[in-house]
């Protein structure tokens, strides 16, 4: 973990209804030299996530792409789970690798925030920042509980004021494990403070 290329923090974001607009707000607020990778589950059907990633990539300083099986996470890059597939992370030596699988939907979702967050909770060497934004239902709730078993996790939820649908953030807040409830416009800034 000593080389300049290494990162010590991983940011993971889960969102659903209203998510593309929320992601644009957050990701466009992050600097090009962000010292962490970002992994994102946005509930979407197949084929839509690639165009979302391309659009966000054109609007943001950081690189935004659709995640691919086997790629190694790089800092300053956001990886969006492909629609219709789960994304998880796997520690491999000093690197973290993306796994893309088509296993059964979880809570009716594929990709599922819980699947991603659960896998992130297994990464022992990293500080984690987990963000739950606008969306219906409770995907991400179990994942937060898993993440919080490791004290290296900061959890943020988007505040009711700025959510298009307050379901997922409300479910996250109900766990009692959320560290901050933040308006959409302040989330990027809060992420930066935590990466420090």
C-alpha positions in Angstrom: 0.0 0.0 0.0 3.0 2.3 -0.2 3.2 3.1 -3.9 1.8 6.4 -5.2 -0.8 4.6 -7.2 -2.5 3.1 -4.2 -5.6 4.3 -2.5 -6.8 3.7 1.0 -10.4 4.6 0.6 -13.2 3.2 -1.6 -16.4 5.1 -2.2 -19.5 3.1 -2.9 -22.9 4.7 -4.0 -26.3 3.1 -4.3 -29.3 4.8 -6.0 -32.4 4.1 -8.0 -35.3 6.4 -9.0 -33.9 9.8 -9.7 -30.4 8.5 -9.5 -29.0 9.7 -12.8 -29.6 13.3 -11.9 -28.3 12.8 -8.4 -25.1 11.0 -9.7 -24.5 13.9 -12.1 -24.6 16.3 -9.2 -22.3 14.3 -7.0 -19.8 13.1 -9.6 -19.4 16.4 -11.3 -18.5 17.9 -7.9 -15.4 15.7 -7.5 -11.9 16.6 -8.7 -10.0 14.8 -11.4 -7.3 13.7 -9.0 -9.7 12.1 -6.5 -7.6 9.7 -4.4 -10.1 6.9 -4.4 -12.1 4.8 -6.8 -16.0 5.0 -6.8 -18.2 2.0 -7.4 -21.9 2.7 -8.2 -25.1 0.6 -8.4 -27.8 2.5 -10.2 -30.9 0.4 -10.7 -31.3 0.3 -14.5 -32.1 -2.3 -17.2 -29.4 -3.6 -19.5 -27.9 -1.3 -22.1 -28.9 2.0 -20.3 -25.9 2.0 -17.9 -23.3 2.4 -20.7 -24.9 5.5 -22.1 -25.4 6.9 -18.6 -21.7 6.3 -17.9 -20.7 7.9 -21.2 -22.8 10.9 -20.5 -21.5 11.4 -17.0 -17.9 10.9 -18.2 -18.4 13.8 -20.6 -19.7 16.1 -17.8 -17.3 15.2 -15.0 -13.6 15.7 -14.3 -13.2 12.2 -13.0 -13.5 9.3 -15.4 -16.8 7.5 -15.4 -17.3 4.1 -17.1 -19.5 1.0 -17.1 -17.7 -1.6 -15.0 -16.2 -4.6 -16.7 -15.5 -8.1 -15.4 -11.9 -8.5 -14.1 -10.8 -4.8 -14.3 -8.7 -3.4 -11.5 -10.1 -0.4 -9.6 -8.2 2.9 -10.3 -8.4 6.0 -8.2 -10.2 9.0 -9.9 -12.5 6.6 -11.7 -16.2 5.8 -11.1 -17.5 2.4 -12.1 -21.2 1.9 -12.8 -22.5 -1.6 -12.5 -23.9 -2.9 -15.8 -27.7 -2.9 -15.9 -29.1 -6.4 -15.4 -25.9 -7.7 -13.7 -24.5 -7.7 -10.1 -21.2 -6.0 -9.4 -19.0 -7.1 -6.5 -15.4 -6.4 -5.5 -12.7 -8.8 -4.7 -9.4 -8.1 -3.0 -6.4 -9.5 -4.9 -3.1 -8.8 -3.3 -2.7 -5.0 -3.3 -5.4 -4.5 -5.9 -9.2 -4.6 -5.9 -10.9 -6.4 -8.8 -14.4 -6.0 -10.3 -16.6 -9.1 -10.6 -19.7 -8.9 -12.8 -22.1 -11.8 -12.4 -25.7 -12.7 -13.5 -26.8 -14.4 -10.4 -30.4 -14.1 -9.2 -31.8 -10.7 -8.4 -31.6 -9.6 -4.7 -34.6 -7.8 -3.3 -36.0 -7.7 -6.9 -32.9 -5.9 -8.1 -30.0 -6.8 -10.4 -27.7 -4.9 -10.0 -28.3 -4.8 -6.2 -26.8 -2.3 -3.8 -26.7 -4.9 -1.1 -24.6 -7.3 -3.2 -22.0 -4.5 -3.9 -21.9 -3.2 -0.3 -21.7 -6.7 1.1 -18.6 -7.4 -1.1 -17.1 -4.0 -0.1 -17.5 -5.0 3.6 -15.1 -7.9 3.0 -12.3 -5.6 1.9 -10.3 -5.4 5.1 -7.5 -2.9 4.2 -9.6 0.0 3.2 -11.7 2.8 4.7 -15.1 2.8 3.0 -17.5 5.7 2.3 -21.0 4.4 1.5 -23.6 6.8 0.1 -27.3 6.0 -0.3 -29.2 8.4 -2.5 -32.7 8.8 -4.0 -34.6 5.6 -4.7 -37.6 3.4 -4.0 -37.5 0.4 -1.6 -34.8 -0.6 0.8 -31.9 -1.9 -1.3 -28.6 -1.0 0.5 -30.0 -1.4 4.0 -28.5 -4.9 4.6 -25.3 -3.8 2.9 -24.9 -0.9 5.4 -25.4 -3.2 8.3 -22.6 -5.5 6.9 -20.3 -2.5 6.2 -20.8 -1.1 9.7 -19.6 -4.3 11.3 -16.2 -3.0 10.2 -15.5 0.4 12.0 -13.7 1.7 8.9 -17.0 2.8 7.3 -18.7 6.2 7.0 -22.3 6.0 5.8 -24.1 9.0 4.3 -27.7 9.2 3.2 -29.3 11.8 1.0 -31.7 14.1 2.9 -35.4 13.9 2.3 -35.4 17.5 1.0 -33.4 16.7 -2.1 -34.5 13.1 -2.8 -36.9 12.5 -5.7 -37.9 9.3 -3.8 -37.0 9.0 -0.2 -37.3 5.2 0.1 -33.7 3.9 0.1 -32.3 6.8 2.2 -35.1 6.4 4.7 -34.4 2.6 5.0 -30.7 3.3 5.5 -31.4 5.9 8.2 -33.8 3.4 10.0 -30.8 1.2 10.6 -29.4 3.8 13.0 -26.0 3.4 11.4 -25.9 6.5 9.1 -23.2 8.9 10.1 -24.6 11.9 8.2 -27.8 12.9 6.4 -26.7 15.3 3.6 -28.4 17.4 1.0 -27.5 16.3 -2.5 -25.5 19.4 -3.2 -23.3 18.8 -0.2 -22.5 15.1 -0.8 -19.4 15.6 -3.1 -18.0 18.0 -0.5 -18.6 15.5 2.3 -16.9 12.7 0.4 -13.9 14.9 -0.2 -13.7 15.7 3.6 -13.7 12.0 4.4 -11.0 11.1 1.8 -8.9 13.9 3.2 
